[in-house]
Structures are given as C-alpha cells and as structure tokens.
Amino acid sequence: MDIFPISLKLQQQPCLIVGGGRIAYRKAVLLAKAGAVIDIIAPEIDPQLLEIVQQTQGQYLQSPFSLECSIQHYRLVIAATNDALVNQWVFQVCEQHNVLVNSVDDPPHCRFMVPAIIDRSPLVISVASNGTSPVLSRQIRTQLEATIPHAMGKLAEFSGKWRSQVKAIIANPDERRIFWENLYASPLKEQVFNANESEADRLIEQALLEWKKPKGEVYLVGAGPGDPELLTLKALRLMQQADVVIYDRLVSQPIMDLCRRDAEKIYVGKARSNHAVPQDGINALLVQYAQQGKRVCRLKGGDPFIFGRGGEEIQELFAAGVSFQVVPGITAASGCSAYAGIPLTHRDYAQSVRFLTGHLKEGSPELPWDELVYQNQTLVLYMGLVGLEKICQRLIEHGQRPDMPVALVSKGTTPEQKVVVGTLADIASKVSEHHIQAPTLTIIGDVVSLREQLQWHERG
C-alpha cells in the first residue's frame, strides 16, 4: 500500500489554495462541501471561485505566491496554478513547515492525494490510485455510483443516531458487529431507504429487545487453487464477516488480503514433514473459537472435500454440537488443468478422470495400480511430487506405455505458474532440471498432448 487513506474533518478549518483558475475552483468546491474556510492566493481569480471563498468566510489575497505568505496555520494547502515551478515551490515551502500539500496533477510534489469521491453523506467513499491513473479512479467511481443506492447515506445517519444506545446494550464489540450486520440484512434497511423512520425505529427497538448472545459457527470454505478471482461469491461474503480465519499453507496471500482486515488470523499450514498445527489441534481450535461465540472461517486451498480433510473437521464439529457451513471451492485439478490448457476429459482422448493422492506411505505410494492403467482415462495426482519417480515406474510396470504424456503444473493459477510436459519415462528427471516446487499437480493422460494447441493463460 503506497498511500495511507484517511478522512479529514475540515469543518471551520483554514485551508489554502494557490491559484485562481478553473482547477482551483474544482478543488474549492470539494473543500467547501467539507466545511472548510478557504483562502486563495493568486494574481487573478475566477468569479465563481471568489463566490465560494466569500461563502466560506475565507479571504482572497491578490498577489503571486511568495515567501512572505504565511502557511503555518493552514490544515492543508493545494497548489493549483498553471505554472509547474510555482506548484513545486509551494510544495517545498509546505514541506518545510510540515503542512499537508497537494500539487495538482504532479504526484512527486504531493503529500496527499485528492481521490475520486462518492458522496452519500455522511457516508463518503473515495477511490485513489496514488496519482498514477486519475481517469481509472473516476471510472471505478462511476461503476460504484451505479451500485450504491443514494439513500445509503440515510442508513449511515440512522445508524449514527442509534450507535450509543446499541453500544450501551451490547458492550462486546464482536457481538455488536454481528448485531449491525444482521440489522442491515433485515427489512429495516428498506424502511430507512423509503424514509419510514418511525418503522425503522420500531424495528431496531425490537431487535435490541430480542437480542441474544450469538452462537458461534464455522464456515468451511474452499479458497480455490490460488487466483482470488476464482473464489465464489459466498466464500468472499463469509471471509468478510468471520471473526477468526484459520488458514492453510496453500491459501495465497492475495486471497488472505480479502479476509476481514481486523479478523484474528491463525496459520495452521502443513508442508511435508512440517505441520504447524497437527490435525487434532486444528479440530480443537475450530470447536474452541466457535464455542466462544466466534464466527470462524476455516479457509482451505482448493476444495475442502477433495484431499482437504474437510470431512474429518466437520465430523468433529458435529460431535461438539457446533453449527457449520461448507462452501465448495474450485479444486486444484479443475483450476490448474484449465489454466494449463489441458482438458481433463475429451471425447477423443479421455472419457473418465480419477483424482489420486500421491502421498508416500513407508516410502512407497499405495495406489490401485491395475485400475489406473486404463485406456482413455486421465489421472490427476495431488501431492505427488516427492514420489513421482516411483509412481511413474509402477505405472509402467503395470502396463502403461512409457510415452504416455505427463504434465506438471506448479503453483497453478497464480502469477508463478509453471508447466512442464514430458512422458512417464522422463518426467521425473525434469523436476530438478526445471526447478519444479510444491504445490504441484501431476496430470497423466493423452489429454496432455492438447496443451500445445489449447494453452491460453501463458499467451494472455
């Protein structure tokens, strides 16, 4: 994050704009809406700008900017002249006095940025690009304008009216957050939107009378293979409302960034021979936090029911009487094969597909080898990188042809995705050659031969 977004209270605060033209006028309009007292320094001034200055009880100093101009008492300064050198000079003077300064359309000489604004007062939403693309910020603002009702400001104002009373009755901040979330999802919101404030008051009074300490719940959420855009809408919604997020090693950082910012985050990742928290400990954490009344998001890479031990976790929750929901995710087989340009089934190449775990037990993979050597079938191996050489040998020993195409998809769907193609006879030797690292998915079958034609992700 290159900039720190804040909301300034400028009511009756002195602010200075250097410049008297149309650019200065546009900035003055925003400052006036925020209640600032606006002073202008410029040789000439636009009549409409002068009118705003007078309305805010500010002053117009008819002169060029100079060192004699005292700026120490201003909350912020905007340099809005058509002379880049003057704007830079204003910036330098403000820096000497630690005064916030913005030089219009000149990011290197800005201590703060003026964002694109969606005004639903008292709700104000801003979009900023650190000065790199103001047009993009405005386009995003336009998109948001179309999706945020104009009456949303009324809802914010209504909430403010009741805030202290709700806080007095529901002292716990986590419980209070749940109360408001439930309230905004109730018919009350429409009553406020339609200006039926008396009915909205009745509904919130009733909700406070009926309020009970919330019961905890666990959301078992599949985070998909890595690309945050592959999350389901339900997954994103539950990630945003969870009080605690318990997450695995395979959950990418961009996905973690979408969780509620102030949620408690607990890492329980497992790598080969290195378990941050054993499975029994994970099960106990889920029960413990839910019994404290927390909403717990158990965030797992891929799909929780495909080699994710999700079934074991919800068995434990069921035994403890804890409520839970399961949100499927795109499993690695679907996501990684799609991003590698390899269809798992194809009318001419494979009419079936099998998902297998390549984990070794006592140094050897235990798989139904005779069933795996089957015509027109695709095999997908999860966690099979360590035992890959032995797996390939056993398949060949049981009758699979050595030239059967094989693809390794490392860190699939992420910016670090790497795909290596070979055959059963030589794919194991390519692991070190191409520096393939876990997590890696192995796809075995004639469908792999379609990658050269169908790969799209690398071309994009």
LUMMARSE-443422 format. One record per residue: residue in one letter; z, x, y of N, C-alpha, C in turn. Coordinates in steps of 0.05 Angstrom, whole numbers, plus 5000, padded with zeros to 4 digits. Atoms other than C-alpha are relative to their C-alpha. Layout:
REM LUMMARSE-443422
aZXYZXYZXY ...
REM end
This chain:
REM LUMMARSE-443422
m500050174976500050005000500050185025 d500349834977497550355063501449905025 i498650114977500849885112502349824991 f497750175006507449515114499849755016 p500350254984506448785134502749895009 i497650124989511748485179499249775018 s500450224982512447865221501950045024 l498449944976514747995293500749755015 k499250224982518747505334499650095029 l500649914973515847565404500649795021 q499450204980518546955439501550135023 q498849904975520147155511500250315000 q499949715001518847885493497650115017 p502249884983514748325542498050164983 c502249875013508048545515497950085020 l502049904980502648955550497350024987 i502749965008495148915543498650175022 v501549834982491049475575497149924998 g502850105001484249165592500049715010 g500150274988481948535627497649844992 g502450155008475748305590500449814977 r499950215021474047835532501650094976 i498549915022477048285479503049975006 a497250034992483648295517500749705000 y499550295000483047535525500749904972 r499550105027482547425449502750094990 k497449915008488747845437502349855015 a498050144984492447495493500549724990 v499750275012491146815461502150004978 l498249985023494847035398502850065009 l497349934991500647345435501349765014 a498950234986501446725478500949794980 k499150195021501746285415502750084989 a497449905012507446725391502250005021 g498050034979511146605457500650255016 a499549754985510447305486499649975030 v500649974971510747475560498050225003 i502249815001504147825573499550125028 d500849854977502848355625497350134995 i502649895002495848615639499750235021 i500849794982493649285668497050044998 a502949975001486249305687499049995029 p501150014973481849425749499049725006 e501050284996478848725739501049834976 i498950185021481048115699498349754997 d501450255006477447535665501749775010 p498450234989479546875700501749864978 q498550135021481546565633502450164991 l497849835007485747165616502349995021 l498050024978489247135684501649744997 e498650265003490846405670502150024978 i498149975022494246595604502450165010 v497949834990498247145639501949835017 q498450164983500746645690501649794984 q498650205017502446125636502450134986 t497849875014506846635600502050135019 q498249894979510146845666499950315000 g500449714999507347545659498850085027 q501049894975504347995712497350144995 y502549855001497448275727500250235020 l500049774983497348985754497150095003 q502849944995490449105785499650305005 s500449714997489449845771499250114973 p500549875026486950325717502650094987 f497649905014491850555665500550295009 s499349734991495651185688502750074989 l497449915009501751595671502349875015 e497950144984505551215725500749734988 c499450265012505150585683502350034980 s497649995016511950475652499749814976 i500450175024511350235580502449994982 q497749985018518250385551501249734993 h498650255005520749675557498349794986 y501750195014514849345522500650014969 r499750025029515649095450497550124986 l502549895011508349255436497950025022 v502249964981502049485471497449984985 i502750015011494749325458498150125019 a502049874984489349785484497349864994 a502450175004483249325494497950045021 t502149944981478749675543497450064985 n502649925012471349845531499650305002 d500149714997472950585541501750124978 a498549895023474950945476502050215009 l498249804991478051515514502649895013 v497750134988482551055554501849884978 n498550125022484650695490501650224985 q498649785014486451365457502350105018 w497949924981490451555519502449824998 v497950205002494350915515501650044974 f498749965026495751055441501950255002 q498449764998498351755456502549965016 v497750054984502951525511502049824985 c498350175015505750975467501450154977 e498849845022506951465410502350175011 q497949844988511051905457502649845004 h497650174994515651315472500749824976 n499450165024515751015401499649705004 v500850284995512450365425497749934981 l502150095017508249975375497449965016 v502550014985500950035395497749944982 n502550065014494249755373497750065018 s502549944986487650045396497849854987 v501850195013482449505383497650154988 d502349895015477249695330500150314999 d499749715002480050405327502450074982 p497749975018484450465265501650265002 p498449764998486351205274501950005023 h498250014977489551025340501549735001 c498450255002493550425316502650064985 r497549995014500850395297500549734986 f499950265014500049665277497249875002 m502550145001494149215259500449715007 v499950284996492648515282498449874978 p501450115024490948125218498449755007 a501250274999486547525207502349804993 i497750185001491346935215499349724991 i500250295007492046255181502649885011 d497750114985496545855227500749724990 r498950265009500545295193502949995010 s497349964989506545395239501949774991 p498849734999512045515223499150194977 l501149835021508245775162497650155011 v502249844990503746355182499250204978 i501149825021499346735133498150195012 s501849794989495947385150498650154978 v501749845018490447785117499250255015 a500749744986489548525134498750194981 s501449805016485149085109500450285010 n499349744988488449665145497850105019 g502149934981482749645195497450094988 t502549915013477449825143497849795000 s502150215002473949145140501049745012 p499050254987476048615191498249764993 v501750225008469948195172500849894973 l499150095027472248165099502649855003 s497550154996479247965123499549725010 r500650274989476247395163498849824979 q501250165021472147165104502149904980 i497850085017478347155060501749795013 r498550204985481946775114498649734999 t501550255001476346255115500349874973 q499650125027476946165039502849884997 l497350115002484446075044500449755018 e499850234982483745595103499249744985 a501150235014479845135057501849904977 t498350075023485245135002502949935008 i497350054991491645085043500149765018 p499950244983493044385070501250055028 h498949964973494244345145502949905002 a497250105000500643955130502050194987 m498149815013503644555094502150105020 g498149934979506944735160502349805001 k498050205000510544075158502050044977 l498349955023513244245090501950235005 a498449774993515744915115502249925020 e498150094980519144575174502149824987 f498150175015522244045128502050174984 s498349825017524944595082502050145018 g498249874982527944955141502349825009 k498050204992531644315162502249974979 w498150055022534944265093501150264989 r499449755013535745005078503050054999 s497149935000543045095099501649814982 q498650195017545244455063499650064971 v500649935027541744654999501650254992 k498649755005544845355004503049944996 a497150065003551845045012500649884973 i499550145025551044624949499350184976 i500949835022547245134906500350295009 a499449734989550345814920498450224987 n501449795014546746214867497150015009 p502749984990540146474896497849954979 d502050055021536446464830499849704993 e500150295005538445744817498849855024 r501150134976536745564889496950025000 r502949965001529745854880498749804981 i501050205020528745414818500049725012 f499850264988531144814857497649955019 w502250034981525944924912497349984985 e502550005015520345074862499649724987 n500250265012521844424825499449795021 l500450204979522144044891497150005010 y502849984991515344304914498049894980 a501750115021512444074848500449704996 s499350285003515343374857498449835020 p501350174981512742764895500950045029 l499049964973516842994955497950135018 k501949864983511243454979498049815012 e501950194990506342884986501249825022 q498750164980511442475024500150155027 v500049844975512143045075497250025012 f502849994991504643125079499149755014 n500850264988503942385095501949915022 a498150064978509442415148502049794993 n497950195008514141975107502750154997 e497749825001520142405126502549864990 s497650145009525441875112500049994969 e500250015029522941805040500450284989 a499649735009522642565034503050085001 d497149954998529942605058501549874977 r498750145023531842095005499650154974 l500649865025528442484950501550264998 i498549755003531743144967503049954997 e497250075004538542804973500549934971 q499850085028537442504904499950254982 a500349765016535243174876502650175001 l497549854998541643504903502249874985 l497950145015546042964873499650044970 e500549985029542643034805499850294990 w500449725008542343794806502050104979 k498449885021544944144744499150294997 k500749725005545244884728497750014980 p502350005017538445034698500550164974 k499949865026537745234625497950225000 g501949785002534445894610497649934982 e502450045016527545924580498550264997 v501649765004522946464551497149924999 y502950035000515546504565498850234984 l501349795015511946904511497150005008 v502650004986505747104550498250234990 g502049805007499547464526498750105025 a501149894975497247944581497150094997 g502849925004490448084550499850314997 p500449725006487448774539500350205023 g499649814978488349064609498949915027 d501250104976483748754660501549765010 p498450224991488048304704498549745004 e501650244996482247824715499749844974 l500250145025482647644641502549844994 l497650165003489547324650499349705002 t500450284997489846574640501549905025 l498750114976491946134699503049944993 k497250065007498245914661501650264998 a498549745001500146644647500850095028 l499449914972499646814721502249835013 r498050184988503746204741502850064990 l497349945011509446364693500950285007 m499349734991509247104711501250005028 q499150014972510246904784502749865003 q497550154996516246454771502350114982 a497949885018520046884719502050165016 d497849854988526847174739500150284988 v499949755015526247724687497450044985 v502549945014520048064659500650234980 i499649805020520748434593497250074989 y502849945004514248814582499650244981 d500849805019510649264532498550235013 r501649774991507149934538497249935006 l502850064996500349614534499449815023 v500450174976501349174596499350195023 s500949824979497349514651501549965026 q498650024975500249664719498849795019 p501150224983495249204756501149724992 i498950265009497948634713503049985008 m497250014992505248824726500249955030 d500050054971503548814801499849705007 l500450294996502048064793502649854994 c497550145006509147904769501549965027 r498450054976514147634819501350265009 r499249744990515948224864503050054996 d497149955002523548124861501149944973 a499050045027523947974787501150264988 e499049765014528048444744498050074978 k502049915019523248854702501250204980 i498749845021525349154635497850104982 y502049885017520849634597501050034972 v499249985028521249574521497650114983 g502549925013514749934504500450164974 k499949855025513250224436497550174997 a502249825007509050824421500650104972 r499649905028508151164353502550185000 s497549855004515051424331501650025026 n498449994976517851274400500349715011 h499550274992520850584411502150005021 a498050004978524150504479502349814993 v498050195010527849894451499149904973 p500950115026527649704377499749705001 q500650294999525249004359502549835000 d497550165000532248744344501250005028 g499049984972534248984414498549825019 i501750174983528348624446500849704995 n499350285007530147974409502749935013 a497450064988537348034433499849985030 l500350024971535148154505498949725008 l501150264994530947524505502149784999 v497950205004536747104479502150035022 q497949954980541747434526499349905028 y500750084973537947314590499549705002 a500450294999535846604572502649855000 q497450135001543046424556501550035026 q498949984973544846664626498649815020 g501450194983540146124653497550115013 k502449874989534446604669497549904988 r502750055010527046464663498950284993 v500849745009524647044621497150004991 c502749975008517447264615499850244981 r500449785020516247664551497050065001 l502849934994509748004572499050204979 k501049835022505648294514497050055004 g502949944999498948644514498549844979 g501650165018493348244482501149724996 d498950265007495547614446502650034984 p497449955013502847544424500049944970 f500050075029500947254356498050164984 i501849835015495847784336501150285001 f498749745002499648404314501950065024 g498249974977504448274372502949944994 r497350075009510648064332501249775016 g499050234985511047444375501349794982 g498850195019512647014314502950074994 e497349915005518847434300501849935024 e498350044977521247364371500749715004 i499350284996520646614375501649884977 q498150085022524046544307502950055009 e497449934990529946894339500949805022 l499450194979529546434400500749724988 f499550265012529245814356502850004987 a497449985013535346044316502349995020 a497949994979539246144381499949755017 g500250244984537145464409498950045028 v501249944974533245764467497349885003 s502750114995527345394497498050225005 f502149804996520745764497497349875002 q502950074999513345704512498450244991 v501849795008507646104483497349975015 v502550014985501646284526498150214987 p501849815013495846584486498650185021 g501549814983492247194514497550084986 i502449895013485447504501500850244984 t499249775017486647954442498150235004 a501649764996484048664443497449994986 a502550025015478748514391497949865017 s501950154984475448004436499350145026 g500549884974476448354502498550274999 c501249735001474749064482497149994989 s502750025012468748874439498049895021 a501750124980465948444496499350205022 y500549804979466749004548498550244989 a501549785012463649494499497149914993 g502650105006457549044489499549984970 i500250025029458948934415500949724992 p499250265009458848214390501350024972 l498649975026463848144332498549854978 t501650145020459347634297497249975012 h502850034992451747554299498549894976 r501350135023447247124257498550194982 d501549825016443147714234501650244989 y498449765007448848224225502749944987 a497350055010455647914211500749705003 q499150285000457947214192503049974998 s497150025001465247384188501250255013 v498649784987470347834222502950004990 r497349975009477048104198501650185020 f498349844983482748354242502150144982 l498249855017486948904209501750195017 t498349804988492649364228499650264985 g500449745012491450104216502550164998 h497549855003498750294215500350134973 l499649865026500450804162502849944990 k497450035013506050684112500250224980 e499749765016508651314080497550175000 g502249824996502651694107497349894990 s502650115010497351224078499849715008 p500450284992494250574102500049824975 e500050195023495549974056498349765008 l501950214994489549514060498649904975 p501450105023485849064011497150104999 w502549864997480049554004497649864988 d502250135013475849163955498949765016 e500850234983475748564002498650085025 l501149914974473648984061497250104998 v502749915004467349254031498349764992 y501350265003463348624041497649995019 q502550014984456248504066500349815023 n500050174976455348214136502849925010 q497250044990462648294156500750225020 t499049814980465748624217502950044996 l497249935002472348984211501050105027 v498849914975476749074272502850114993 l497449875005482549564266501650045025 y498149944978488449544313501750244991 m498049785005492850164319499150184976 g500949855023488450544270499150295007 l501149744992487051194309501250224983 v498749785015492151634272499050014971 g500950005028489851414203497149964996 l502950075001482451354220498650164978 e501449845020480151924175500549894972 k499450105026483751654114498849724996 i501250275002481350944128497050024994 c502849965005474151174131499550104972 q500349895027474951574067500349784979 r499450215020477950984029497849795000 l502250205000472450504052497550114985 i502249885014467150994028500550024970 e499349985028470851093962499749734986 h500250265012470750343951497249875003 g502850095001463250283961498749955026 q501350044974461950234036498150235005 r501949794996455850624057501050195023 p499049814980457451264096498749975028 d501350024974452451104151500649735014 m499250254987455850444169500950065029 p499349954972456350424246502949945006 v497250034992463250504276500250065031 a499549964972465550444349502950035005 l497349974990471950694381500049915029 v499850094973473850324444502850075010 s497449904990479450694481500549875028 k499150124974483250334538498049805009 g502150204994478349764535500749815022 t499950194977477149304595501250125025 t498849874977480549804642498050195012 p501949804988477250294691499850264983 e500149765016478850844640498749954973 q501250075026474950504583498150234992 k501949815011471350994538499249904972 v501150105026466850804479498550234987 v501449795016464651294424499049874975 v501350135023459851084370499350224979 g500749815022458851424302499649844975 t500250135026458851264228502650054985 l497649965016464151224175500350304992 a500049725008462251934155500950195021 d499449804980463152264222501749915023 i498650104977467151814269502750145004 a497449884997473852154254499850275014 s500349744987471152824277499549985030 k500750044972469152524344502549945017 v497650084985476352334363500850235019 s499149784984478453024386497750105018 e502349914984471353204410499849855026 h500350174976471352624460502749935012 h497450044988478852634475500849715000 i499350295002479951924450503149984997 q497150045001487051684462500749714996 a499050275003491151074445500549885028 p500750195021490650494454497050004995 t502950005008484050504416499649794978 l500850205019480749944378497650114984 t502249915017476150104319498449764990 i501850225009470149654304498150124979 i501749905022466549764237498149784992 g501950205009460149394221497350045013 d502749974989452749334234499749905028 v500250104973454148954298500250235021 v499749774982455949634329497350105010 s502649904993448549804329498849855023 l501050164978447449264381500950105028 r498849914974451549634434497950135018 e501949864983445750064458498349815016 q501650204986441949434477501749825017 l498550224987447648974498502350105019 q497949904983452549434535499449925029 w500450104973453449144605502250125019 h497849934983460149394630499550275013 e500649744989458050124639497849995020 r502350024982451549924672500949885027 g499150134975455349494722501450205018 
REM end
